[in-house]
Amino acid sequence: MPKLGTSLQIEQFFQVRFCAVKDKGKRGFSADDFYNISQHVVYYEMESSNIWFYWINARSDLLPTLAKKLKKDIRRPQDYRCVISGCSFSFFFSFEIESIESFFEVSGFNPLRICDLKRLEIALQKDIELYQLKDSPNIKLLQKLKPKFKNNPLRLLIDDNVNDLDAIINPIHIIYNERIIAQDRACKNVGCYFTGTNMARHEHSCALEKSPIISVQTSYGQRTDIIFELVKHKFLPSEALEYRKTTFLTFDIETFERESEETTASTVMHASHHVLSIAIGSNCGYEKVIIREDDSPEAAKKIVADFVRELQMQIETMRCLPDYFYKTAEKLQEKIDSMEKSQKRSKFQQLLRKLEQYLKVDVFGFNSAKFDIPVLAPYLLPQLQEHCGKLSVIKKGTSFFLVETDICSFKDVLNLTTPISLSGYLKQNRIAEEKGIWPYSLYRSVAEIKKCEDFPAYEEFYSELKQQNIPRELYDENRKIFNVEKWKNPEYTMVDWLKRYNLLDCNPLAHAIDRAFGNFQKVFKMDPSMSLSLP
């Protein structure tokens, strides 16, 4: 038997690997102690003449020999619980480190919340994945942020009850064994980007389809956008070329749908729409629904005024671009003021104007240029001009291509993608869609909606404008959801259902925009937010 002295010799003889060495005489934990955790099986600490080994799959029959050779006291500590491979848990290669709070105190993340993960990843220079057991034989991925580091991620198994961004993550298990992590989240067939848990059923159907070879355009030519120009003139640092807006506001309206028999010599009006509610969503957790109070014209003005006021407050919290953008705007203004001849100033004035346009917060709608904005325009445009500064409107035919103020720009997502439905856009960007229903032709006033406490009958969802009804399965599914909410809250009415229905499109749309713009930047190396439409 070889003489055991170094950790390498111990690893070779006992067929184990150490993941970290910690001197117990030192206070606190170091992030370095946890960098090399993936697939490693032993963690140990040293204090004077004692060594504490925390093993996972070390050969237990060799442990007495190890103790004898090293003449050390080998025992399991009280503040750690080691789960051995013989246990019935599906996550059997994991520790629960109950004193892990000491580790997070080093980086200032105590207690740890899910919303702190991005900052914690930067502090550790390591990706973090969250998993939960959820009464299932296999652990399930709860949250996986966009990979930013090349090393193995830090995988954490957290409490099953954690489902909120502000919730404290406790307790925490570090997952050591990669074999317990499902590897079938992505389809292996070329050209298929399906991700999900029911992979067996998908692969059966996907294998029957031939994946076409699609030619992808990889460049639009040399960049000519404002960021590139400012970097070229050394107003912005080169890192600005990689920057992309990642926070988005979206809006959607619901209306009364009323048939109309008005005709002119060249026009037949089939229906008129009157604003009923306005929803504001985002990809950062903010959401708001504003309901019209009554049927009067004053109520229509008020709901739009409340919408503009809510946008103003939210825009103030979202103006958080890197400081070098705002400093560059100040430098350009100073340079313009210092020039005497207008001909020399015009070039820098153009750069400043384009930069200021980019610094504005974008408010996106889906098909809003042809529907939402035209419905709101009689009330929205005066409100924007009064409260949001200079108003600029670009129209193409009857659609509003751009509505812009000093602080925000209303844009239509359809101008930045190929012709597609909302369902197709969400599916294209792998965002889950929840189908909702609303009886557009049923109610004739706001008062009727407020009084309605029961879910309408199937026949009442018939659309007079489309001359068709919704699928029966979709009706039954939504009626069940309404009844569950009614059971939880007896005061639940169709007004609450309207709020839920109005939000179903907003938040998923914001997440889809973020993913679509991220893919666009990855391929074409530019932020689509700088454009009004596809180049």
C-alpha positions as CSV (number, residue, x, y, z in Angstrom):
1,M,0.0,0.0,0.0
2,P,1.5,3.3,-1.0
3,K,2.2,6.0,1.5
4,L,-0.6,8.5,1.6
5,G,0.5,12.1,2.0
6,T,-1.0,14.4,-0.7
7,S,-4.6,14.8,-1.8
8,L,-3.6,13.5,-5.2
9,Q,-2.4,10.2,-3.7
10,I,-5.5,9.9,-1.7
11,E,-7.7,10.4,-4.7
12,Q,-5.8,7.8,-6.7
13,F,-5.8,5.1,-4.0
14,F,-9.4,5.5,-2.7
15,Q,-10.9,6.3,-6.1
16,V,-12.4,9.6,-5.1
17,R,-12.0,13.2,-6.1
18,F,-11.9,16.2,-3.8
19,C,-13.8,19.3,-4.9
20,A,-12.4,21.8,-2.4
21,V,-10.0,22.3,0.4
22,K,-11.0,24.6,3.3
23,D,-8.9,25.7,6.3
24,K,-11.4,25.9,9.1
25,G,-9.2,28.3,10.9
26,K,-10.1,31.0,8.4
27,R,-13.4,32.9,8.9
28,G,-16.2,32.6,6.3
29,F,-16.3,30.8,3.0
30,S,-14.6,31.7,-0.2
31,A,-16.2,31.5,-3.6
32,D,-13.2,29.5,-4.8
33,D,-14.3,26.7,-2.5
34,F,-17.3,26.1,-4.7
35,Y,-16.0,26.6,-8.2
36,N,-15.1,23.0,-9.1
37,I,-18.1,21.2,-7.7
38,S,-19.5,19.5,-10.8
39,Q,-18.9,15.7,-10.8
40,H,-16.6,15.9,-7.8
41,V,-17.3,13.6,-4.9
42,V,-15.5,14.7,-1.7
43,Y,-15.2,17.9,0.2
44,Y,-12.9,18.3,3.2
45,E,-11.8,20.8,5.7
46,M,-8.7,21.0,7.8
47,E,-8.3,22.3,11.4
48,S,-5.0,21.7,13.3
49,S,-4.7,17.9,13.4
50,N,-8.2,16.9,12.3
51,I,-9.6,16.4,8.8
52,W,-13.3,16.3,8.1
53,F,-14.3,14.3,5.0
54,Y,-17.7,14.8,3.5
55,W,-18.0,12.0,0.9
56,I,-20.7,11.1,-1.6
57,N,-19.6,7.9,-3.3
58,A,-16.3,7.2,-1.6
59,R,-15.8,3.5,-0.9
60,S,-16.9,3.2,2.7
61,D,-14.9,0.0,3.2
62,L,-11.7,2.0,2.7
63,L,-12.5,4.8,5.1
64,P,-11.1,3.0,8.2
65,T,-7.9,2.4,6.3
66,L,-7.8,6.1,5.4
67,A,-8.2,7.0,9.1
68,K,-5.5,4.7,10.1
69,K,-3.0,5.9,7.5
70,L,-3.6,9.5,8.2
71,K,-4.0,9.0,12.0
72,K,-6.8,11.5,11.9
73,D,-10.3,11.6,13.3
74,I,-12.7,11.1,10.4
75,R,-16.3,11.8,11.1
76,R,-19.3,13.5,9.5
77,P,-20.0,17.0,10.7
78,Q,-23.3,18.0,12.4
79,D,-23.9,21.0,10.2
80,Y,-23.8,19.1,6.9
81,R,-26.1,16.4,5.6
82,C,-24.6,14.1,3.0
83,V,-27.0,12.1,0.9
84,I,-25.4,8.8,-0.1
85,S,-26.0,6.9,-3.3
86,G,-27.8,4.1,-1.5
87,C,-30.7,6.4,-0.6
88,S,-33.9,6.3,-2.6
89,F,-33.9,10.0,-3.5
90,S,-33.5,10.7,-7.2
91,F,-31.0,13.5,-6.4
92,F,-28.8,11.2,-4.5
93,F,-25.5,12.9,-5.4
94,S,-26.1,16.1,-3.6
95,F,-25.3,17.9,-0.3
96,E,-27.5,20.2,1.7
97,I,-25.1,22.9,3.0
98,E,-27.1,24.5,5.8
99,S,-24.4,27.1,6.5
100,I,-24.3,28.2,2.9
101,E,-25.4,31.7,4.0
102,S,-21.8,32.3,5.0
103,F,-20.9,31.8,1.4
104,F,-23.4,34.4,0.2
105,E,-22.4,36.9,2.8
106,V,-19.0,37.3,1.1
107,S,-20.7,38.7,-2.0
108,G,-23.4,40.6,-0.1
109,F,-26.3,38.2,-1.0
110,N,-27.8,37.2,2.3
111,P,-30.5,36.2,2.3
112,L,-30.5,35.0,-1.4
113,R,-33.5,35.7,-3.6
114,I,-34.2,34.4,-7.1
115,C,-34.0,38.0,-8.4
116,D,-30.4,38.3,-7.1
117,L,-29.2,35.5,-9.3
118,K,-27.9,37.7,-12.1
119,R,-25.7,39.7,-9.8
120,L,-24.6,36.6,-8.0
121,E,-23.5,35.0,-11.2
122,I,-21.4,38.0,-12.0
123,A,-19.9,37.9,-8.5
124,L,-19.0,34.1,-8.9
125,Q,-18.3,34.3,-12.6
126,K,-20.4,31.2,-12.9
127,D,-23.9,30.4,-14.4
128,I,-26.6,29.3,-11.9
129,E,-29.4,26.8,-12.6
130,L,-32.3,26.3,-10.3
131,Y,-34.1,23.0,-9.9
132,Q,-37.1,21.7,-7.9
133,L,-38.3,18.2,-7.1
134,K,-42.1,19.0,-7.2
135,D,-43.3,15.6,-6.0
136,S,-41.8,14.0,-9.0
137,P,-39.2,11.2,-9.4
138,N,-37.0,13.6,-11.4
139,I,-35.9,17.1,-10.6
140,K,-37.2,19.8,-12.9
141,L,-35.5,22.9,-14.2
142,L,-37.2,25.9,-12.6
143,Q,-35.0,28.8,-14.0
144,K,-32.0,28.9,-16.3
145,L,-30.6,32.3,-17.2
146,K,-28.9,32.9,-20.5
147,P,-25.4,31.2,-20.3
148,K,-22.6,33.7,-19.9
149,F,-19.7,31.7,-18.7
150,K,-17.8,28.8,-20.3
151,N,-17.3,26.8,-17.1
152,N,-19.7,24.3,-15.6
153,P,-22.8,25.9,-14.0
154,L,-23.6,26.0,-10.3
155,R,-26.8,23.8,-10.1
156,L,-29.0,24.4,-7.0
157,L,-31.9,22.3,-5.8
158,I,-34.2,24.6,-3.9
159,D,-37.4,24.4,-1.8
160,D,-40.4,23.2,-3.9
161,N,-42.5,26.1,-2.5
162,V,-40.3,28.8,-4.0
163,N,-42.2,30.3,-6.9
164,D,-41.7,34.1,-6.5
165,L,-38.8,36.3,-7.6
166,D,-38.7,37.9,-4.1
167,A,-38.9,34.6,-2.2
168,I,-36.0,33.5,-0.1
169,I,-34.2,30.4,-1.5
170,N,-34.0,28.1,1.5
171,P,-32.9,25.4,1.9
172,I,-30.3,25.0,-0.8
173,H,-28.9,21.7,-2.1
174,I,-25.8,21.8,-4.4
175,I,-26.3,19.2,-7.2
176,Y,-23.1,17.3,-7.8
177,N,-24.2,14.5,-10.1
178,E,-25.0,15.6,-13.6
179,R,-26.6,12.2,-14.4
180,I,-29.8,13.1,-12.4
181,I,-30.4,16.2,-14.5
182,A,-32.7,15.5,-17.5
183,Q,-30.8,15.6,-20.7
184,D,-33.8,15.4,-23.0
185,R,-35.0,19.0,-22.8
186,A,-34.0,19.8,-26.4
187,C,-34.9,17.7,-29.5
188,K,-31.8,16.1,-31.1
189,N,-33.2,16.3,-34.6
190,V,-31.4,18.8,-36.9
191,G,-33.5,21.9,-37.5
192,C,-35.9,21.3,-34.6
193,Y,-35.8,23.6,-31.6
194,F,-38.5,22.0,-29.5
195,T,-37.9,22.0,-25.7
196,G,-40.1,20.5,-23.2
197,T,-40.7,17.6,-20.7
198,N,-42.8,15.3,-22.9
199,M,-39.8,14.6,-25.2
200,A,-40.7,11.0,-26.0
201,R,-44.0,11.9,-27.7
202,H,-42.4,14.8,-29.6
203,E,-39.4,12.7,-30.9
204,H,-41.9,10.1,-32.3
205,S,-43.6,12.7,-34.4
206,C,-40.5,14.7,-35.2
207,A,-38.7,11.7,-36.5
208,L,-41.3,11.3,-39.2
209,E,-40.6,14.8,-40.5
210,K,-37.7,15.7,-42.7
211,S,-35.9,18.7,-41.5
212,P,-35.3,21.1,-44.4
213,I,-32.0,22.8,-45.0
214,I,-32.7,26.6,-44.6
215,S,-30.3,29.2,-45.9
216,V,-29.9,31.9,-43.3
217,Q,-28.8,35.4,-44.1
218,T,-25.9,36.2,-41.7
219,S,-25.3,39.9,-42.4
220,Y,-27.0,43.0,-43.7
221,G,-23.7,44.5,-44.7
222,Q,-21.6,47.1,-42.9
223,R,-23.3,48.6,-39.9
224,T,-24.5,52.1,-40.3
225,D,-26.5,52.6,-37.1
226,I,-26.1,55.4,-34.6
227,I,-24.2,53.2,-32.1
228,F,-21.6,52.2,-34.7
229,E,-21.3,55.9,-35.8
230,L,-20.7,57.1,-32.3
231,V,-18.1,54.4,-31.6
232,K,-16.4,55.2,-34.8
233,H,-16.1,58.8,-33.8
234,K,-14.9,57.7,-30.3
235,F,-17.9,59.2,-28.5
236,L,-18.9,55.8,-27.2
237,P,-16.7,53.0,-25.9
238,S,-16.4,49.9,-28.1
239,E,-18.5,47.8,-25.6
240,A,-21.6,49.8,-26.7
241,L,-21.5,47.8,-29.9
242,E,-22.5,44.7,-27.9
243,Y,-25.3,46.4,-25.9
244,R,-28.9,45.6,-26.4
245,K,-32.1,46.8,-24.6
246,T,-33.5,44.0,-22.6
247,T,-36.5,45.6,-20.8
248,F,-39.7,46.1,-22.8
249,L,-43.1,47.6,-22.2
250,T,-46.1,46.2,-24.1
251,F,-49.8,47.2,-24.2
252,D,-53.0,45.8,-25.5
253,I,-56.6,47.0,-25.5
254,E,-60.0,45.3,-25.4
255,T,-63.1,46.9,-27.0
256,F,-66.8,46.7,-27.3
257,E,-67.7,45.2,-30.7
258,R,-70.8,46.6,-32.1
259,E,-72.3,46.0,-35.5
260,S,-73.0,49.0,-37.7
261,E,-75.2,49.5,-40.7
262,E,-73.8,52.9,-41.7
263,T,-72.8,53.1,-45.4
264,T,-71.5,55.8,-47.7
265,A,-71.0,55.9,-51.5
266,S,-67.7,54.0,-51.2
267,T,-67.6,52.5,-47.7
268,V,-69.5,49.9,-45.7
269,M,-68.9,49.9,-42.0
270,H,-69.3,46.4,-40.5
271,A,-68.6,47.2,-36.8
272,S,-67.4,49.9,-34.5
273,H,-65.0,49.4,-31.6
274,H,-65.0,51.4,-28.3
275,V,-62.2,51.1,-25.8
276,L,-63.1,48.9,-22.8
277,S,-59.8,48.2,-21.0
278,I,-56.1,48.8,-21.5
279,A,-53.4,46.4,-20.2
280,I,-49.7,47.3,-19.8
281,G,-47.2,44.4,-19.5
282,S,-43.5,43.9,-19.4
283,N,-40.8,41.3,-19.2
284,C,-39.6,42.5,-15.8
285,G,-42.6,41.7,-13.6
286,Y,-44.7,44.9,-14.0
287,E,-48.3,44.7,-15.1
288,K,-51.4,46.9,-14.9
289,V,-55.0,46.8,-16.3
290,I,-57.1,49.9,-16.5
291,I,-60.9,49.4,-16.8
292,R,-63.3,52.0,-18.3
293,E,-65.7,53.3,-15.6
294,D,-68.8,53.8,-17.7
295,D,-70.0,54.4,-21.3
296,S,-69.6,58.2,-21.4
297,P,-67.1,60.0,-23.6
298,E,-65.6,61.4,-20.4
299,A,-64.8,57.9,-19.3
300,A,-63.0,57.1,-22.5
301,K,-60.9,60.2,-22.0
302,K,-60.2,59.3,-18.4
303,I,-59.1,55.7,-19.2
304,V,-56.6,57.0,-21.8
305,A,-55.4,59.7,-19.4
306,D,-54.8,57.0,-16.7
307,F,-52.9,54.9,-19.3
308,V,-50.6,57.8,-20.2
309,R,-50.0,58.6,-16.5
310,E,-49.2,55.0,-15.7
311,L,-46.8,54.8,-18.7
312,Q,-45.0,58.0,-17.5
313,M,-44.4,56.5,-14.0
314,Q,-43.2,53.2,-15.4
315,I,-40.9,54.8,-18.0
316,E,-39.1,56.8,-15.3
317,T,-38.1,53.4,-13.7
318,M,-37.0,51.9,-17.0
319,R,-34.6,54.6,-18.1
320,C,-31.6,52.7,-16.9
321,L,-29.2,52.4,-19.9
322,P,-25.5,52.4,-19.2
323,D,-24.2,55.9,-18.1
324,Y,-21.9,56.2,-21.2
325,F,-25.0,56.8,-23.4
326,Y,-26.2,59.7,-21.3
327,K,-22.7,61.2,-21.0
328,T,-22.3,60.9,-24.8
329,A,-25.5,62.9,-25.3
330,E,-24.2,65.6,-23.0
331,K,-20.8,65.7,-24.9
332,L,-22.6,66.0,-28.2
333,Q,-24.7,68.9,-26.9
334,E,-21.6,70.7,-25.5
335,K,-19.8,70.2,-28.9
336,I,-22.8,71.6,-30.8
337,D,-23.0,74.6,-28.5
338,S,-19.3,75.3,-28.9
339,M,-19.6,75.5,-32.7
340,E,-20.3,78.7,-34.5
341,K,-21.1,77.6,-38.1
342,S,-24.4,75.8,-38.5
343,Q,-23.0,73.7,-41.3
344,K,-20.5,72.0,-38.9
345,R,-23.2,71.6,-36.3
346,S,-25.6,69.8,-38.5
347,K,-23.6,66.6,-38.5
348,F,-23.5,66.4,-34.7
349,Q,-27.1,67.5,-34.3
350,Q,-28.1,64.5,-36.5
351,L,-26.0,62.2,-34.3
352,L,-27.6,63.6,-31.1
353,R,-31.1,63.4,-32.5
354,K,-30.6,59.7,-33.4
355,L,-29.1,58.9,-30.0
356,E,-31.9,60.6,-28.2
357,Q,-34.4,58.5,-30.2
358,Y,-32.5,55.4,-29.0
359,L,-32.6,56.5,-25.4
360,K,-36.4,56.7,-25.4
361,V,-38.4,53.8,-23.9
362,D,-40.1,51.7,-26.6
363,V,-43.8,50.7,-26.0
364,F,-44.7,47.8,-28.2
365,G,-48.1,46.5,-29.4
366,F,-49.0,43.7,-31.7
367,N,-50.8,44.9,-34.8
368,S,-51.2,48.1,-32.8
369,A,-50.5,50.3,-35.9
370,K,-53.7,49.1,-37.5
371,F,-56.0,48.5,-34.5
372,D,-55.0,49.7,-31.0
373,I,-53.5,53.1,-31.8
374,P,-56.3,54.1,-34.3
375,V,-58.9,53.2,-31.6
376,L,-57.1,55.2,-29.0
377,A,-55.8,58.0,-31.2
378,P,-58.7,60.6,-30.7
379,Y,-57.9,60.6,-26.9
380,L,-54.3,59.4,-26.9
381,L,-52.6,61.9,-29.1
382,P,-53.8,65.0,-27.2
383,Q,-52.8,63.4,-23.9
384,L,-49.3,62.6,-25.2
385,Q,-48.9,66.1,-26.5
386,E,-49.9,67.6,-23.2
387,H,-48.0,65.4,-20.8
388,C,-45.1,63.8,-22.8
389,G,-43.5,66.7,-24.7
390,K,-43.2,67.1,-28.5
391,L,-45.4,64.7,-30.4
392,S,-44.3,63.2,-33.8
393,V,-46.6,60.9,-35.8
394,I,-45.7,58.9,-38.9
395,K,-48.6,57.3,-40.8
396,K,-48.7,54.8,-43.6
397,G,-52.2,54.8,-45.1
398,T,-54.6,54.3,-42.2
399,S,-52.0,52.7,-39.9
400,F,-49.8,54.6,-37.4
401,F,-46.3,53.5,-38.2
402,L,-44.8,55.5,-35.3
403,V,-46.1,57.7,-32.5
404,E,-43.2,59.3,-30.7
405,T,-42.8,61.8,-27.8
406,D,-39.8,63.1,-25.9
407,I,-39.8,60.1,-23.5
408,C,-41.3,57.1,-25.4
409,S,-42.0,55.6,-28.8
410,F,-45.1,53.5,-29.7
411,K,-44.0,50.8,-32.2
412,D,-45.7,47.8,-33.8
413,V,-43.9,44.5,-33.4
414,L,-45.2,43.4,-36.8
415,N,-42.9,46.0,-38.4
416,L,-39.9,44.1,-36.9
417,T,-40.8,40.6,-38.0
418,T,-42.3,38.7,-40.9
419,P,-46.1,38.7,-41.3
420,I,-47.3,36.4,-38.6
421,S,-50.1,35.9,-36.0
422,L,-49.5,36.6,-32.3
423,S,-49.7,32.8,-31.6
424,G,-47.2,32.2,-34.3
425,Y,-44.9,34.9,-32.9
426,L,-45.0,33.4,-29.4
427,K,-44.4,29.9,-30.8
428,Q,-41.6,31.1,-33.0
429,N,-39.8,32.5,-29.9
430,R,-40.7,29.5,-27.7
431,I,-42.9,31.4,-25.4
432,A,-45.9,29.5,-23.8
433,E,-49.3,30.9,-24.8
434,E,-52.4,30.6,-22.7
435,K,-55.6,30.9,-24.7
436,G,-58.3,33.1,-23.2
437,I,-61.8,33.9,-24.4
438,W,-64.1,36.9,-24.1
439,P,-67.7,37.4,-25.4
440,Y,-67.1,40.4,-27.6
441,S,-70.7,40.7,-28.9
442,L,-72.4,40.0,-25.6
443,Y,-72.1,43.2,-23.5
444,R,-73.4,46.5,-24.5
445,S,-72.2,48.6,-21.6
446,V,-69.6,48.6,-18.8
447,A,-72.4,48.3,-16.2
448,E,-73.5,44.9,-17.7
449,I,-69.9,43.6,-17.2
450,K,-69.7,44.8,-13.6
451,K,-73.0,43.1,-12.7
452,C,-72.2,39.8,-14.4
453,E,-71.0,37.3,-11.7
454,D,-71.4,34.1,-13.7
455,F,-69.5,32.8,-16.7
456,P,-71.5,33.3,-19.9
457,A,-73.0,30.4,-21.7
458,Y,-71.2,28.9,-24.7
459,E,-73.7,30.4,-27.2
460,E,-72.9,33.9,-25.9
461,F,-69.3,33.8,-27.2
462,Y,-70.5,33.8,-30.8
463,S,-68.9,36.7,-32.7
464,E,-71.3,38.6,-34.9
465,L,-68.4,40.2,-36.7
466,K,-66.6,36.9,-37.5
467,Q,-69.8,34.9,-37.8
468,Q,-68.4,32.0,-35.8
469,N,-68.0,30.7,-32.3
470,I,-65.0,29.5,-30.3
471,P,-64.1,25.8,-30.0
472,R,-66.1,24.0,-27.3
473,E,-62.9,22.6,-25.7
474,L,-61.5,26.1,-25.3
475,Y,-64.7,27.2,-23.7
476,D,-64.8,24.3,-21.2
477,E,-61.2,24.9,-20.2
478,N,-61.7,28.6,-19.5
479,R,-65.0,28.1,-17.7
480,K,-63.2,25.7,-15.4
481,I,-60.6,28.4,-14.7
482,F,-63.3,30.9,-13.9
483,N,-65.0,28.6,-11.5
484,V,-61.8,27.9,-9.7
485,E,-61.2,31.7,-9.2
486,K,-64.8,32.1,-8.2
487,W,-64.4,29.4,-5.6
488,K,-61.3,31.1,-4.2
489,N,-62.9,34.5,-4.2
490,P,-66.8,34.6,-4.2
491,E,-66.7,38.3,-5.3
492,Y,-64.9,37.3,-8.5
493,T,-66.8,38.8,-11.5
494,M,-66.4,39.2,-15.3
495,V,-64.5,42.4,-14.6
496,D,-61.8,40.4,-13.0
497,W,-61.9,37.9,-15.9
498,L,-61.5,40.9,-18.3
499,K,-58.3,41.9,-16.5
500,R,-56.9,38.4,-16.7
501,Y,-57.9,38.1,-20.4
502,N,-56.4,41.5,-21.2
503,L,-53.0,40.6,-19.7
504,L,-52.7,37.2,-21.4
505,D,-51.1,38.7,-24.4
506,C,-49.0,41.5,-22.9
507,N,-46.5,39.8,-20.7
508,P,-45.8,36.8,-23.1
509,L,-45.4,39.4,-25.9
510,A,-42.7,41.3,-23.9
511,H,-40.8,38.1,-23.3
512,A,-41.1,37.1,-27.0
513,I,-39.7,40.5,-28.1
514,D,-36.8,40.1,-25.7
515,R,-36.0,36.6,-27.1
516,A,-36.5,37.7,-30.8
517,F,-34.3,40.8,-30.4
518,G,-31.6,38.7,-28.6
519,N,-31.5,36.2,-31.5
520,F,-31.4,39.1,-34.0
521,Q,-28.4,40.7,-32.3
522,K,-26.7,37.3,-32.0
523,V,-26.9,36.8,-35.8
524,F,-26.6,40.4,-37.1
525,K,-24.6,42.0,-34.3
526,M,-27.0,45.0,-33.8
527,D,-29.9,46.0,-31.6
528,P,-33.3,45.9,-33.4
529,S,-34.5,48.7,-31.0
530,M,-32.5,51.2,-33.1
531,S,-34.8,50.5,-36.1
532,L,-38.5,51.3,-36.8
533,S,-38.8,48.2,-39.1
534,L,-36.6,45.4,-40.5
535,P,-33.7,46.8,-42.6
